[in-house]
Each structure stands twice: as C-alpha cells, then as structure tokens.
Amino acid sequence: MTERFSADWLALRAPADRRARNPAVADAAAAWAAGLGRAPTVVDLGCGSGANLDCLAPVLPVGQVWHLVDHDRDLLDRAVARAGDQPAVSVATPVATDLSAALPLDLIGAADLVTAAALLDLVSAAWLDRLLSACRAAGTAVCFVLTVDGTVTWWPPDPDDETVAAAVRRHQACDKGFGPALGGDAVARLRRATEGWARAVAGASPWRLGAADAALQTALIDGYAVAAAEVIAEGDPADLLAIRTVDAWAVRRRRAIAAGHGGLTVGHCDVFACPSFAIP
Ligand SMILES: C[S@@+](CC[C@H](N)C(=O)[O-])C[C@H]1O[C@@H](n2cnc3c(N)ncnc32)[C@H](O)[C@@H]1O
C-alpha cells in the first residue's frame, strides 16, 4: 500500500519545514552548484506540492531545470504551478510514477543533483541503498532534507510521552509501500552510506513548535494518537488500557496547546553529499 499525503497537510507543515532547514547544508549545496559552472539539472523525488523546490531553487544558479517526480498527480500539478513563481527555474515534463516500483534511473543518471524532502523515512533500506548506488555510479550529488531522526521532545513533559513515542516509532517502521520503512533509522543509514563520498555535510533540522504552531501541533497529536492506536490494535486489539492511555495523553496534550503552553521538538536531519570531486 502506497502512502498518500494531502495538500492541506503539506501546506500546514511547509512553514515549519522552511524554518527547520539546516543553513550549512543549504550553503554546501549552493557552493557545489556554483562550482558546476552551469545551471544544474535537479530531480526532486516525492516532490509533493513543490515545497522543496521553493526552498532549494533560490540557492541554485539561474537556468536550473527540475524534474518533479511523485505518484500523486494532484500534488504534481500543484508543484508545477508553484514552480512557475520561481524565475530561475524551468520544469521538465513532470513524472507521475510509483517510486517503490522503480527508480527513474534515466533521470538520475542525467541529473546533477537528486533531492528529496521528508521522504527517506518512508523508504526501505534496500531502496535507499539502490538510490545511493545509482547516484554514486552516475556522479550525481544528493540533497536529502527533513528526514525524521526518530526523536520527539514535548513540553511540558507528560508521563505517557514515551509510551506514545515508542508506538509512533514502531508505526514509522511499518511498510509505507517500499517494504519495511527506515523511519528514524534513515538518517544513520544515509550518513553511513555517504561517509566515503568526496563531500558530505549533515546538519540538524528540527521542527521547534510552540504556541504559534497550534494547528500543526494539533495535527501531529491527532496523527500520533491514530498511529499509536493502529500499532496497539495490531499487537492486541483488546488492550483497552493502552488505548485509553493514548486517548488520555492526546486530551492532555490538546489542553496544553489550548492553554498556550504546549510545545515540541521533532528531530530531523539534512544531508548534502557529492560522490566525486572529479564530476564535474
Ligand atoms: C511527506 S511528503 C513530502 C512532500 C514534499 N517533498 C514536501 O517536502 O512537502 C512525501 C511525498 O512522497 C510522495 N510519495 C510517497 N510514496 C511515494 C511513492 N511510492 N512513489 C512516488 N511518490 C511517493 C507523496 O505523494 C508525497 O508527496
């Protein structure tokens, strides 16, 4: 079963994503692109409604060509429309494809840069390894941002935060269409795989959500409660105590937001890596 994301959810998270992106990683991508001596060709995997292009395009040279790839045609259309607002960018024919079925190896082989935002935690270890092998073989740089690292810290603390977090981590590791998902392990696997590349820069990009992010916090609490309940139901649907624990946790968390004193940090990591100095 493939994973669907609503345009509303992507719009809700976009401001937090933009704030969270690691500036040192963006600088590394910009410096690499400036050294290319020409405008880069970029492939955006799981582009959604185009938030990644919005943030990355302004640091890349004018004339860049983007190949937008997603299995959701509605999101792809939105991404193409949004790219029209970026003067430095031209968009090649968008690619509507299920990335779990096959990597777009022709695009990757011809690209200067492969990028993805908030995608790698959904994929399997084998899929990520295949993607990185293809990029390395082609000499294609990568910029993978906003990959969750599995850490969540709430304030004020609640006695059941860790119970819910553990269930959410188990849910993140369930199949999202690519086989068993990497979830919070994606960051470590990506960093290990790119360690030996000519250049690799990693930096934290946590969401820091406070009172001004009440809507996103509420959506996260709702999503975490549903995910935890699904994991509990898979293990023991009759475990009413666990289900009540999660429900009560969500009620307390929503109350804290309503009172204006709830917040959380969700750990993410950004990575830019280039396999070879020689290319180009
Ligand atoms: C969390 S969203 C991130 C979207 C966008 N990169 C952003 O930062 O807003 C993950 C994206 O991956 C896409 N996706 C998930 N599974 C996919 C698959 N099997 N093939 C192609 N795209 C997929 C979704 O449609 C969605 O747009």
PDBQT file of the ligand as one rigid body, heavy atoms in Angstrom, charges set to zero:
ROOT
HETATM    1  C1  LIG A 301       5.951  13.784   3.382  1.00  0.00    +0.000 C 
HETATM    2  S1  LIG A 301       5.547  14.101   1.731  1.00  0.00    +0.000 S 
HETATM    3  C2  LIG A 301       6.787  15.297   1.289  1.00  0.00    +0.000 C 
HETATM    4  C3  LIG A 301       6.416  16.110   0.095  1.00  0.00    +0.000 C 
HETATM    5  C4  LIG A 301       7.389  17.208  -0.303  1.00  0.00    +0.000 C 
HETATM    6  N1  LIG A 301       8.693  16.661  -0.616  1.00  0.00    +0.000 N 
HETATM    7  C5  LIG A 301       7.481  18.253   0.784  1.00  0.00    +0.000 C 
HETATM    8  O1  LIG A 301       8.562  18.420   1.338  1.00  0.00    +0.000 OA
HETATM    9  O2  LIG A 301       6.473  18.917   1.055  1.00  0.00    +0.000 OA
HETATM   10  C6  LIG A 301       6.092  12.643   0.861  1.00  0.00    +0.000 C 
HETATM   11  C7  LIG A 301       5.854  12.706  -0.623  1.00  0.00    +0.000 C 
HETATM   12  O3  LIG A 301       6.277  11.481  -1.199  1.00  0.00    +0.000 OA
HETATM   13  C8  LIG A 301       5.320  11.045  -2.118  1.00  0.00    +0.000 C 
HETATM   14  N2  LIG A 301       5.370   9.582  -2.193  1.00  0.00    +0.000 N 
HETATM   15  C9  LIG A 301       5.146   8.705  -1.197  1.00  0.00    +0.000 A 
HETATM   16  N3  LIG A 301       5.237   7.440  -1.635  1.00  0.00    +0.000 NA
HETATM   17  C10 LIG A 301       5.537   7.527  -2.960  1.00  0.00    +0.000 A 
HETATM   18  C11 LIG A 301       5.759   6.563  -3.987  1.00  0.00    +0.000 A 
HETATM   19  N4  LIG A 301       5.687   5.256  -3.731  1.00  0.00    +0.000 N 
HETATM   20  N5  LIG A 301       6.045   7.000  -5.234  1.00  0.00    +0.000 NA
HETATM   21  C12 LIG A 301       6.114   8.339  -5.511  1.00  0.00    +0.000 A 
HETATM   22  N6  LIG A 301       5.910   9.295  -4.578  1.00  0.00    +0.000 NA
HETATM   23  C13 LIG A 301       5.631   8.894  -3.317  1.00  0.00    +0.000 A 
HETATM   24  C14 LIG A 301       3.989  11.542  -1.587  1.00  0.00    +0.000 C 
HETATM   25  O4  LIG A 301       2.983  11.645  -2.579  1.00  0.00    +0.000 OA
HETATM   26  C15 LIG A 301       4.399  12.890  -1.006  1.00  0.00    +0.000 C 
HETATM   27  O5  LIG A 301       4.282  13.900  -1.964  1.00  0.00    +0.000 OA
ENDROOT
TORSDOF 0
